[in-house]
């Protein structure tokens, strides 16, 4: 079962530190801790996906290992005045703070970066060569988040400063509420989407899955900036 897969992920995570942590070492502590732990965790999940060849099972485990600890766990903090407020770990701390959300929010950030590459290029072809380039460029050396960002930008072809500022340096998680409708216009079926962000206003690249008869699925990226957005497909 998925819940019994923790040992598989743990062993793969520790093996992955041969690359993320030993081959390329952490330069600044704790702000660069996320890079070592998040990449080890993400590599472990990639191993799990290849081993079981089951995308649905892998997504379920990602949800259980990464998302649920952030959305279901909470932390109560007291101010100097005695007021208490409850937060999730992902809301309180930026990943650069080096706390335990490097194991949860951290790999999700890597996954978002991967999808950003895929949305721009149309596939994963540039993402993994970027990782190899980073490993080769900084082998047996210390590397910082900024060093990784430079390599990522080289392969992406554009500045990714907003991405690292938003997901690494800043705290929080997006809360996105959305609705959809399928209508007929001029004899053509149109999918209409509406989205609204709560709390912070993030720059998001969201995959939209459109299912057709015969198990055909089309995926389109939706860039959302600001409080609300609409789109038609």
C-alpha positions as CSV (number, residue, x, y, z in Angstrom):
1,X,0.0,0.0,0.0
2,X,1.0,3.6,-0.3
3,X,1.3,4.0,3.4
4,X,3.8,1.2,3.5
5,X,6.0,2.8,0.9
6,X,7.8,5.1,3.4
7,X,10.7,2.8,3.7
8,X,11.2,2.8,-0.1
9,X,11.1,6.6,-0.2
10,X,13.4,6.9,2.8
11,X,16.1,4.6,1.3
12,X,16.0,6.2,-2.1
13,X,16.1,9.7,-0.5
14,X,19.3,8.8,1.4
15,X,20.9,7.3,-1.7
16,X,20.0,10.4,-3.6
17,X,22.1,12.4,-1.2
18,X,25.2,10.9,-2.9
19,X,24.4,13.5,-5.6
20,X,22.4,16.1,-3.8
21,X,24.5,16.8,-0.7
22,X,27.8,14.9,-1.4
23,X,28.6,15.3,-5.1
24,X,27.3,18.9,-4.9
25,X,27.4,20.2,-1.3
26,X,25.3,22.8,0.4
27,X,26.9,26.3,0.4
28,X,25.0,28.3,3.0
29,X,23.1,26.9,6.0
30,X,20.2,26.9,6.6
31,X,19.0,28.9,3.5
32,X,20.3,26.3,1.0
33,X,19.2,23.2,3.0
34,X,16.1,23.0,0.9
35,X,18.1,22.3,-2.3
36,X,19.7,19.2,-0.9
37,X,16.7,17.8,0.9
38,X,14.1,18.7,-1.7
39,X,16.0,17.3,-4.6
40,X,16.8,14.1,-2.7
41,X,13.1,13.7,-1.9
42,X,12.1,14.5,-5.5
43,X,14.6,12.0,-6.8
44,X,13.2,9.4,-4.4
45,X,9.7,9.9,-5.8
46,X,11.0,9.6,-9.4
47,X,12.6,6.3,-8.4
48,X,9.2,5.2,-6.9
49,X,7.4,6.1,-10.1
50,X,9.9,4.1,-12.3
51,X,9.9,1.1,-9.9
52,X,6.1,0.7,-9.8
53,X,5.2,2.2,-13.2
54,X,2.0,3.5,-11.7
55,X,1.3,7.2,-12.2
56,X,-1.9,7.1,-10.1
57,X,-0.1,5.5,-7.2
58,X,2.8,7.9,-7.4
59,X,0.4,11.0,-7.3
60,X,-1.3,9.5,-4.3
61,X,2.0,9.1,-2.5
62,X,3.1,12.7,-3.5
63,X,-0.2,13.9,-1.9
64,X,0.3,11.8,1.2
65,X,4.0,12.7,1.7
66,X,4.2,16.3,0.6
67,X,0.8,18.0,0.4
68,X,-1.1,16.6,3.4
69,X,1.5,17.4,6.0
70,X,1.3,21.1,5.0
71,X,-2.5,21.3,4.6
72,X,-3.5,19.1,7.5
73,X,-0.8,19.9,10.0
74,X,-0.8,23.1,11.9
75,X,1.3,25.2,14.3
76,X,0.0,27.6,17.0
77,X,2.2,30.7,17.6
78,X,1.7,33.2,20.3
79,X,2.5,36.9,19.9
80,X,4.1,39.1,22.6
81,X,0.6,40.4,23.5
82,X,-0.6,36.8,24.2
83,X,-2.7,36.5,21.0
84,X,-2.5,33.1,19.4
85,X,-2.8,32.3,15.7
86,X,-2.7,28.9,14.0
87,X,-0.8,28.4,10.8
88,X,0.2,25.5,8.5
89,X,4.0,24.9,8.3
90,X,4.0,26.0,4.7
91,X,2.3,29.3,5.6
92,X,4.6,30.3,8.4
93,X,8.1,29.5,7.0
94,X,9.7,30.2,3.7
95,X,11.7,27.2,2.4
96,X,14.9,29.3,2.8
97,X,14.4,29.2,6.5
98,X,15.6,25.6,6.4
99,X,12.7,24.1,8.5
100,X,11.1,20.8,7.9
101,X,9.0,22.0,5.0
102,X,12.1,21.4,2.9
103,X,10.8,17.8,2.7
104,X,7.3,18.7,1.8
105,X,6.9,22.1,0.1
106,X,10.5,21.8,-1.2
107,X,9.9,18.9,-3.6
108,X,6.6,20.4,-4.7
109,X,8.5,23.5,-5.7
110,X,10.8,21.3,-7.8
111,X,7.8,19.8,-9.4
112,X,6.4,23.2,-10.2
113,X,9.7,24.2,-11.8
114,X,9.6,21.0,-13.9
115,X,6.1,21.9,-15.1
116,X,7.2,25.4,-15.9
117,X,9.9,24.0,-18.1
118,X,7.3,21.6,-19.7
119,X,4.8,24.4,-20.2
120,X,7.4,26.5,-22.1
121,X,9.1,23.8,-24.0
122,X,6.2,21.4,-24.6
123,X,8.0,18.5,-22.8
124,X,10.5,17.6,-20.1
125,X,13.5,17.6,-22.5
126,X,15.2,20.6,-21.0
127,X,14.5,19.9,-17.3
128,X,16.7,16.9,-16.7
129,X,19.7,18.2,-18.8
130,X,19.5,21.3,-16.6
131,X,19.9,19.1,-13.5
132,X,22.8,17.2,-15.1
133,X,24.4,20.6,-16.0
134,X,24.1,21.8,-12.4
135,X,25.7,18.6,-11.1
136,X,28.6,18.7,-13.6
137,X,29.2,22.5,-13.1
138,X,29.4,22.2,-9.3
139,X,30.7,18.7,-8.8
140,X,32.7,18.3,-5.6
141,X,31.9,22.0,-4.8
142,X,29.5,23.9,-2.7
143,X,26.5,25.5,-4.5
144,X,23.9,28.0,-3.4
145,X,20.3,28.5,-4.4
146,X,21.5,31.4,-6.5
147,X,24.0,29.1,-8.3
148,X,21.2,26.7,-9.1
149,X,19.0,29.5,-10.3
150,X,21.6,30.6,-12.8
151,X,21.8,27.2,-14.3
152,X,18.1,26.9,-14.4
153,X,17.8,30.2,-16.1
154,X,20.4,29.3,-18.7
155,X,18.3,26.3,-19.8
156,X,14.9,28.0,-19.4
157,X,16.0,31.0,-21.5
158,X,14.4,33.6,-19.2
159,X,14.8,35.1,-15.8
160,X,13.4,32.9,-13.0
161,X,14.0,35.4,-10.2
162,X,10.3,35.7,-9.6
163,X,10.0,32.0,-9.2
164,X,12.7,31.7,-6.6
165,X,11.6,34.8,-4.8
166,X,8.0,33.6,-4.7
167,X,8.5,29.9,-3.7
168,X,11.9,29.9,-1.9
169,X,12.4,33.2,-0.2
170,X,8.8,34.0,0.6
171,X,6.5,31.9,2.9
172,X,3.0,30.7,2.2
173,X,1.0,28.5,-0.1
174,X,-1.5,29.4,-2.8
175,X,-5.2,28.9,-2.2
176,X,-7.0,28.8,-5.5
177,X,-10.8,28.5,-6.0
178,X,-12.0,27.8,-9.5
179,X,-15.1,27.0,-11.5
180,X,-15.7,25.7,-15.0
181,X,-18.6,25.5,-17.5
182,X,-18.9,23.9,-20.9
183,X,-21.1,25.9,-23.3
184,X,-21.8,25.9,-27.0
185,X,-20.9,29.0,-29.0
186,X,-21.4,29.2,-32.8
187,X,-21.7,25.4,-33.0
188,X,-18.4,24.8,-31.1
189,X,-18.1,23.5,-27.5
190,X,-16.1,25.9,-25.3
191,X,-14.6,25.3,-21.9
192,X,-14.9,28.4,-19.7
193,X,-12.7,28.7,-16.6
194,X,-12.8,31.2,-13.7
195,X,-10.2,31.3,-10.9
196,X,-9.8,33.4,-7.8
197,X,-6.8,33.5,-5.4
198,X,-7.3,33.9,-1.7
199,X,-4.7,35.4,0.7
200,X,-1.6,36.1,-1.3
201,X,-1.7,36.7,-5.1
202,X,0.8,34.4,-6.7
203,X,2.0,34.0,-10.3
204,X,0.8,30.5,-11.1
205,X,1.2,28.2,-14.1
206,X,-1.7,25.7,-13.6
207,X,-2.1,22.6,-15.8
208,X,-5.7,22.2,-17.2
209,X,-6.7,18.6,-18.0
210,X,-9.5,18.3,-20.6
211,X,-10.9,14.7,-20.9
212,X,-12.5,13.5,-24.1
213,X,-14.2,10.2,-25.0
214,X,-11.9,7.3,-25.6
215,X,-9.6,8.2,-22.7
216,X,-8.1,11.1,-24.6
217,X,-6.7,13.8,-22.4
218,X,-5.3,17.2,-23.5
219,X,-3.3,19.3,-21.1
220,X,-3.0,23.0,-21.4
221,X,-1.1,25.5,-19.2
222,X,-3.0,28.4,-17.6
223,X,-1.0,31.3,-16.4
224,X,-2.8,33.1,-13.5
225,X,-1.5,36.4,-12.1
226,X,-3.3,38.6,-9.7
227,X,-6.5,38.0,-7.7
228,X,-8.7,36.5,-10.5
229,X,-8.4,35.2,-14.0
230,X,-10.6,33.7,-16.8
231,X,-9.9,31.6,-19.8
232,X,-11.7,29.8,-22.6
233,X,-10.5,26.7,-24.4
